């Protein structure tokens, strides 16, 4: 003799509803908050050491150094150059002002560079190699998925390497003296 459980469909639908509400709650907990930044509120700071000196960046959304989506603006001065490089993740750029020139030939030649004018868009696939330069001050908005990185085709072109090379090395044997430096207001010993 077979007995049917009349409550089985209700149990299944209840479990499905509970699972869906749990997923919806988790998605809502991870949903980003609205971000509104007017042009006058943008705070520029020096670009990371992986870019040549002179550029400034303003992060509008997300964290370019972490995994996940981000939006940032880059202010590139006149006659700014970024040697042949590539990025681990795809990147989308929109030129807001000025003009960004891009060359993707293995041997750089200005006559092969293409200009991206204000309102222009550029998509760079992951690991696509390019050379970028400006003739006048340019603002570019960069959209992508982090972490944002700049890898140079020729490692000798990496500005971070040169920045590290210019840093003075302080020998470890003097670190103890540095730690025992006099506090403010204490007389400085003479040698």
PyMOL commands that set and color helices and strands:
alter all, ss='L'
color gray80, all
select helices_A, chain A and resi 8-30+39-41+110-112+155-157+159-166+172-179
alter helices_A, ss='H'
color red, helices_A
select strands_A, chain A and resi 45-46+56-62+68-76+81-86+91-97+99-103+114-117+121-124+130-134+138-146+151-152
alter strands_A, ss='S'
color yellow, strands_A
deselect
rebuild
show_as cartoon
